[in-house]
Amino acid sequence: MDKGNHYRKCDLQIHSPRDTNWKGEAFVTDEERHEYSRKFIKECRDAGLYAVAITDHHDMVFYEYIKTAAIEELDESGKPISDNERIIIFPGIELTLSSPPCQGLIIFDANFQGSLFPTVLGSLSLAQASKSESKTSETQPIPSATINSINEIYSKLDGTDGVKGRYIFLPHVKEKGHQTLMRKGFHEAYSKMPSVGGYVDGSFDGGGTGYSNIINGEVDAYGFKSIAIIQTSDYRGGKTLRDINVATWIKWKEPTAEALRQACLAKESRISLSEPEIPNIFIEEIDVTNSAFLSKFELDLNPQLNSIIGGRGSGKSTILEYLRWALCDQTETFGNDSGKSEIERKRNTLIEKTLREVGGEVRIFFNVNGTRHIIKRNPNSEDVLLKVGEAEFQSVRPQQIEDLLPIQAYSQKQLSSISIKAEELKRFIEQPISKAIEEIDIKIEEASLEVKSSYDNLSKNKLLQTELKKNEIEIGSFKQQIEKLRSGLKGISEDDKSVLNRAKYYVNEKNRFDEVKLEYSTVKSSIQSLKDILLKYKDEITHQKTEYENDKIIEPLNKERDKYFNTLFENMGNMETEHNNSESTVSSLHQEWSNIRDKFNSNYTKAKENSTASQTTLNAIKELESKIEKLELVVREKRSQLSSLHMTDDEFKKIYDKYIELQSSKIEQLKQSSDSFSNLSDGLIDADFTKTIDIAKLSSDIISVFSAYRLNIPKTKSEKITEQVSSSPKPLNKWSEIVFEIKSLNEFRLTPEAQEDFPRTPTIDNVGFTPSNKKSISEGISSDGVLRLATIALEFLPKFYYQTHNQMGDKVPFEDASAGQQATALLNVLLNQEGFPLIIDQPEDDIDNRAIEKIIKNIWSAKKKRQIIISSHNANLVVNGDTELVICCDYNETSEQTKGQIKHEGSIDNIEIRNKITSIMEGGERAFKLRKEKYGF
């Protein structure tokens, strides 16, 4: 685990069986008390408590028994609980005062020496009952002559050796309750007390407005003093701690009174009265096997705010760049510098010089919703190794890492340079809904393929219809020619003429057999295709080791599915048998007919031989009959093809409309995300998604298609099409109109009936397309060209504005705002977003200093929703942002500055960390003063 602060579930008011109001049996002997303490520790474990304070009235006897039980606790396998998992026991005392007349809790460091207990009790003039007694002494308020104020408690304890700085006093501050400090007339005691927090018995309900104003430091009479509220169970047996279910989550690294005090002073960041939000997607650790500057290092990170500090050039940015590089963030193919940004070139140089040359490798441990992902990246390999959960390492491409673990990361001054890149700003809108966009993009791609397939079928259908019309006209002409030729035959007997006239019937009969054979062949192919599909599903494993909650439903579902496929497969055999039997019957009929036809052919040949005077005519008839036979075979094949091309103009229109609707749906989601983006910026950014077609891309795509088919349409007209689409209230619908007009021109030449005039094309007419232009489209573009136009996906680039919030309500194009304004607005967005980790190198280089207070407050709430990792020279961000983990970088040899190291890790409660902040950070000492004076820390 990292060395920073973490939330701990605590109950800081626990009474022992010595309490006079205890609701259970007494425990007097050492053995009884040890046995009770072991059961109590188990009760704490069952309630999920990490720490408790034993706070009997004016008594500290039972603490040692419970402390011993915590140390000796065993896990389920009988092994000692590890130090990290051990329940923390704070020693404490509940005081009843006369001046002011209220109750309060003194809580000491968890490692406070028991040998000091008698001294503490003595300094407060408290005499506890004998250890052998079952109960504490009857509680009597401490006389005002002994302690006349809360301040005097501090005076007496601070004057006791070994106690100063190792305790905290929390007065009872329930709005209405027994012995509370919040009663009328106690405002002076409240305003002057050193206490920075107070406790309430039971769950805290927030209280009334007046009470809330007092504890939030908004009332003059109460010294504008803000305090933290800690809710406690006031446990006295009876119900279990789990049933009482009252606790407070307090953030610390070491269980000390000072940690409790710091938590009270930073209550927004460190105290929660309900189970706190913690990012469930975070980088656990970065492990670098070797590097030229920082050598080998392993660094555990906190799930919340991590700040890397140090002198200039001490390795802060290096750590962040290693993180980004290993997670493949905005990283192109290694070693190819062509067209890369300055940031990418610097990173590649860093990786080359500090990792590749010393054989270093970066390993990242990334926790995503409880599943650990381990990434290994070596600069000598293009691929990255990825291990998910308990699976083995597998080699993946960098893009897969970026897609799976998409961090948001920014180098020095990068935030303030984003405004010149529309695509980068657009990423702010797309990333929060990346999964939804990915899903709809898949649907759009599927719809695009359906459009292509459907239009291919429609084009083939229209082409076949045109060709069929042509073939039918030819067949009709040939048949009429044959009838004319037959009627003009001379020198032929009536019997021979009868035979010759019967020939057309045999042609028809042959055609009918051919048609039936073609049908049977098609059906047989379909039966085999269906059989293959059924075999695939029938043999597919459906009962894998998948866990379900509703097994009573899933089990019959699987049975029904198996029964269905088995039944269909069994019926396939019957279908194949039926087909084969019928095909055999058809074959027999064909054989029977062939015998009859052969006899007829013999008679037909004799009749022709008897007609020597009309041989030329008969040869012409034979040639025409042969042409008809071939054409009718072609017609049958085309009709068979048509039967599988079920596509009409209306059906295609519906499919294309669906494609357009999906794009509209995507745009609508992006618009909603744009509104959210504006809200996340705290109203500083306005994103306009109307009339924001990516004109350059659409124009380029149209020109590319027109050029590919050499249509000689001026570039200006393509640009006018783009302008018309962009200026339309519904650009996708306008684009659809243009596509269908070009489609109609393309199909004009395919229509079976001749037409003189081009179809109506009002939209492209409006941008100046001439009859010559339309003729070029009609004659020059293919159905593939129409499809290329139809499946152009319109891209939208929102326009961004900076809201000045002046009296006139002015807004300016975002790129015209100052760098500080831009970066501050974007940082607000990043801090208000949830999701994957946010990494920023020296954010203070970008942000407007006037906005630092707002940024700090955003950090408090942001780190509940996402992990934040920054490097910084600005102590305000680190100290008043209440960083959970501070990482101090330094030189191995300050004089040489050639090698760096991670010198310290810890929270700002750590004295070494505080000293480093004040000594090396800009405004370090001022930041701590501001923490105390302005933020109350």
Helices and strands as residue ranges (DSSP letters): E 6-14, H 30-46, E 51-54, H 63-72, G 83-85, E 88-96, E 103-108, G 114-116, H 117-123, H 150-158, E 167-171, H 187-192, E 197-201, H 209-215, G 220-222, E 228-232, H 241-244, E 248-252, H 257-265, H 267-270, E 271-272, E 281-288, E 297-300, E 305-310, H 316-326, H 342-354, G 356-358, E 362-368, E 371-377, E 384-388, E 394-396, H 398-404, E 408-410, G 415-420, H 422-430, G 431-433, H 434-487, H 494-539, H 551-609, G 612-614, H 615-643, H 649-680, E 685-688, H 695-708, H 715-727, H 731-748, H 762-766, H 771-780, H 783-790, E 799-803, E 811-813, G 814-816, H 819-832, E 838-841, G 843-845, G 849-851, H 852-862, E 868-871, H 875-875, I 876-880, E 885-891, E 900-906, H 911-920, H 924-933
